[in-house]
Amino acid sequence: MERFWFLTFDGLAGGAVYAAFALALVLIWRAARVVNFAQGAMAVATAYVGYAVVSATGSYWLGLAAAILSGLALGALVERVLMRFAGPGGPLNQVIVALGLVLVIQAMLGMIFGNEYRPAPAPFDTDALTIGGVAALSPYDLWVLGAALTVVALLAVLFTRTPVGLRMRAAAFAPEVSRLLGVSVGRMLTLGWALAAAVGALAGMLVVPTGLGLHSHAMDLVFVIAFTAAVVGGLDSPVGAVVGGLLVGLILSYVTGYLGPDTTPLAVLVLLLAVLLVRPGGLFSAARARHV
């Protein structure tokens, strides 16, 4: 029983990390109706900025602020310079551009910073707290989970309670109609990309200390798992991103603990296929009316 509880807490800790990154994918989907496959590489780039500030100032919080601000700037730049011109050709063009951007960013990071893993200290203790003799969540895990839940709450307020959020959703769903109603679709798309990159930067700063360290490919596997979490929860649901991340984290932990790490990728694939077959829009997707 102790093993089960240990794997549960370990899965929740890992799931909180995946949930934080899945939120960035959900945000760009809600704002621009596209999956940004360069989100992981962009997050690593901003994490390099953040930890450069940490090294220079000794303050993790200044580094976190620098990473988020650089994410805002990078997201706006990518939309203005690349995605705006790829968009008219359809979503496939944006996917191809995003994949090319991944290669460019990773190559540039490798040339500038090298290919060695750099240490990335955490702002809180990473040793798990013990409850009843069972290792539970660490203070850092609680910080990651709290940050993810805070982002969910802020996104919910943004998209449902503010005029800017409603304009962003309208620009994504019906750009032509939105233009007729006076909405600046271009600005809303730029804002959506900037906010998604900022959330991705936050997720990167949360994820990197839990792995081997900072590296140009540090987010590759995390992106794949977070994308699965976002699809499982529903690409249009911030709450679904968190639930999907925690669910995927638990499944990975149980499968690794009971069946071995070699079966972990298969378990994620089975979960993804099961959700797509039973509920293709995700567990938290809104019901759509059928027109006969």
C-alpha positions in Angstrom: 0.0 0.0 0.0 2.9 2.3 0.7 4.2 1.8 -2.8 0.8 2.8 -4.2 0.7 6.0 -2.2 4.3 6.8 -3.2 3.5 6.3 -6.9 0.3 8.4 -6.5 2.2 11.4 -5.0 5.0 11.0 -7.5 2.4 10.9 -10.3 0.7 14.1 -9.0 4.1 15.8 -8.9 4.9 14.9 -12.4 1.4 15.6 -13.6 1.5 19.1 -12.2 4.5 19.8 -14.5 2.7 18.4 -17.6 -0.4 20.4 -16.7 1.5 23.6 -16.5 2.9 23.1 -20.0 -0.4 21.8 -21.4 -2.0 25.1 -20.4 0.2 26.9 -22.9 -1.0 24.6 -25.7 -4.6 25.2 -24.7 -4.1 28.9 -24.6 -2.7 29.2 -28.1 -5.5 26.8 -29.4 -8.2 29.0 -27.8 -6.6 32.2 -29.2 -5.6 31.1 -32.7 -7.1 27.6 -33.3 -3.6 26.1 -34.0 -1.3 23.8 -32.1 2.0 25.4 -31.7 4.6 22.6 -32.1 7.3 25.1 -31.4 6.0 25.7 -27.9 8.6 23.5 -26.3 11.6 25.1 -28.1 10.3 28.6 -27.3 9.9 27.7 -23.7 13.6 26.4 -23.6 14.7 29.7 -25.2 13.0 31.8 -22.5 14.3 29.5 -19.8 17.8 30.3 -20.9 17.0 33.9 -20.5 15.5 33.3 -17.1 18.4 31.4 -15.8 20.9 33.8 -17.2 19.2 36.5 -15.0 19.2 34.0 -12.1 23.0 33.6 -12.5 23.6 37.3 -12.8 21.3 38.4 -9.9 21.0 35.3 -7.7 17.2 35.7 -7.6 15.0 33.1 -9.0 12.0 35.4 -9.0 13.8 38.0 -11.2 14.7 35.2 -13.5 11.1 34.0 -13.6 9.9 37.5 -14.4 12.5 37.9 -17.1 11.5 34.5 -18.7 7.8 35.5 -18.8 8.6 38.9 -20.3 10.9 37.3 -22.9 8.1 34.8 -23.6 5.7 37.7 -24.3 8.1 39.3 -26.7 9.0 36.0 -28.4 5.4 35.0 -28.9 4.5 38.3 -30.4 7.5 38.3 -32.7 6.8 34.7 -33.9 3.2 35.7 -34.8 4.1 39.0 -36.4 7.1 37.7 -38.5 6.1 34.1 -39.2 2.6 32.9 -38.4 0.8 35.9 -39.8 2.2 35.1 -43.3 1.7 31.4 -43.0 -1.9 31.6 -41.7 -3.7 32.4 -45.0 -2.6 29.1 -46.5 -4.4 27.0 -43.8 -3.4 25.4 -40.5 -1.0 22.9 -42.2 1.3 25.8 -43.2 1.5 27.0 -39.6 2.3 23.5 -38.4 5.2 23.2 -41.0 6.5 26.7 -40.0 6.3 25.8 -36.3 8.3 22.6 -36.9 10.9 24.5 -38.9 11.1 27.0 -36.0 11.8 24.2 -33.6 14.9 23.3 -35.7 16.1 26.9 -35.9 15.7 27.6 -32.2 17.4 24.4 -31.1 20.3 25.0 -33.5 20.7 28.6 -32.3 20.6 27.6 -28.6 23.2 24.8 -29.3 25.5 27.3 -31.0 25.2 30.0 -28.4 25.1 28.0 -25.1 26.6 24.7 -26.2 25.1 21.2 -25.9 26.0 20.4 -22.2 23.3 20.2 -19.6 23.3 23.2 -17.3 22.1 23.0 -13.7 18.8 24.7 -13.0 18.2 25.2 -9.2 14.7 25.2 -7.8 13.4 28.0 -5.6 12.0 25.5 -3.0 13.1 22.3 -1.5 12.7 19.3 -3.9 12.8 16.7 -1.1 9.4 15.1 -0.6 7.5 15.7 2.6 6.8 12.5 4.6 3.2 11.8 5.7 2.7 8.7 7.8 6.0 7.3 6.7 5.1 7.7 3.0 7.0 10.3 0.8 4.4 12.8 -0.5 4.8 16.0 -2.5 7.8 18.3 -2.0 7.5 22.1 -1.4 8.5 22.6 -5.0 5.8 20.2 -6.2 3.2 22.2 -4.3 4.6 25.4 -5.9 4.2 23.9 -9.4 0.7 22.7 -8.7 -0.3 26.1 -7.2 1.1 27.9 -10.1 -0.8 25.7 -12.6 -4.1 26.2 -10.7 -3.5 30.0 -10.6 -2.9 30.1 -14.3 -6.2 28.1 -14.9 -8.1 30.6 -12.8 -6.6 33.6 -14.6 -7.3 32.1 -18.0 -10.9 31.4 -17.0 -11.4 35.0 -16.0 -9.6 36.3 -19.1 -11.7 34.3 -21.6 -15.1 34.5 -19.9 -15.1 37.8 -17.9 -13.1 40.3 -19.9 -13.8 42.0 -23.2 -10.3 41.3 -24.4 -10.7 37.6 -23.8 -14.0 37.5 -25.6 -12.5 39.4 -28.5 -9.6 36.9 -28.7 -12.0 33.9 -28.8 -14.2 35.7 -31.4 -11.1 36.4 -33.6 -10.1 32.8 -33.4 -13.5 31.3 -34.2 -14.9 33.8 -36.7 -12.2 36.3 -37.9 -14.2 37.7 -40.8 -17.3 38.4 -38.7 -15.1 39.8 -35.9 -13.6 42.3 -38.4 -17.0 43.4 -39.4 -17.8 44.0 -35.8 -14.7 46.2 -35.3 -12.4 43.7 -33.6 -8.8 44.0 -34.5 -8.2 40.3 -35.4 -4.4 40.8 -36.0 -3.9 42.4 -32.6 -5.9 39.7 -30.9 -3.9 36.9 -32.6 -0.6 38.6 -31.6 -1.9 38.9 -28.0 -2.9 35.3 -28.0 0.5 34.1 -29.2 2.3 36.4 -26.7 0.2 35.2 -23.8 0.7 31.5 -24.8 4.4 32.0 -25.0 4.4 33.7 -21.6 2.6 30.7 -20.1 5.0 28.4 -21.9 7.9 30.4 -20.4 6.4 29.9 -16.9 6.0 26.2 -17.6 9.6 26.0 -18.8 10.9 27.6 -15.6 8.7 25.1 -13.6 9.8 22.0 -15.7 13.5 22.5 -16.1 14.5 22.1 -12.4 12.6 18.7 -12.3 14.7 17.2 -15.1 18.4 16.8 -15.9 18.8 20.6 -16.3 18.8 23.2 -19.0 19.5 22.0 -22.5 18.4 22.9 -26.0 16.3 19.6 -26.1 15.1 19.7 -22.5 11.4 20.1 -23.4 11.2 17.6 -26.3 9.7 14.7 -24.3 7.8 17.1 -22.0 6.1 18.6 -25.0 4.9 15.2 -26.3 3.5 14.2 -22.9 1.9 17.7 -22.4 0.3 17.5 -25.8 -1.2 14.2 -24.9 -2.5 15.7 -21.6 -4.0 18.7 -23.5 -5.8 16.4 -26.0 -7.0 14.1 -23.2 -8.5 17.0 -21.3 -9.7 18.9 -24.3 -7.7 21.5 -26.3 -10.4 24.1 -25.5 -10.5 23.6 -21.8 -7.9 25.0 -19.3 -9.4 22.9 -16.6 -9.1 19.9 -18.9 -5.4 20.6 -19.4 -4.8 20.4 -15.6 -6.9 17.3 -15.2 -5.3 15.7 -18.3 -1.8 16.5 -17.0 -2.5 15.0 -13.6 -4.1 12.0 -15.1 -1.2 11.4 -17.5 1.2 11.9 -14.6 -0.6 9.3 -12.5 -0.7 6.8 -15.4 3.0 7.2 -16.1 3.9 6.8 -12.5 1.7 3.6 -12.0 2.9 2.0 -15.2 6.6 2.8 -14.5 6.3 1.5 -10.9 4.3 -1.7 -11.6 5.2 -2.6 -15.2 8.6 -0.9 -15.8 9.6 2.2 -17.7 9.7 0.4 -21.1 5.9 0.3 -21.2 5.4 3.9 -20.4 5.2 5.2 -24.0 2.7 2.5 -24.8 0.5 3.5 -21.9 0.4 7.1 -23.0 -0.5 6.0 -26.5 -3.3 3.7 -25.3 -4.7 6.5 -23.2 -4.6 8.9 -26.1 -6.3 6.5 -28.5 -9.0 5.6 -25.9 -9.9 9.2 -25.4 -9.9 10.0 -29.1 -12.2 7.0 -29.8 -14.6 7.6 -26.9 -14.6 11.4 -26.8 -12.6 12.9 -29.6 -12.9 16.5 -28.3 -11.4 15.5 -24.9 -12.9 14.7 -21.5 -13.8 18.3 -20.9 -14.9 19.3 -24.4 -18.2 21.2 -24.6 -21.1 19.4 -26.2 -22.0 20.4 -29.7 -25.5 20.5 -31.1 -26.1 18.3 -34.1 -27.8 19.8 -37.2 -30.0 17.4 -39.1 
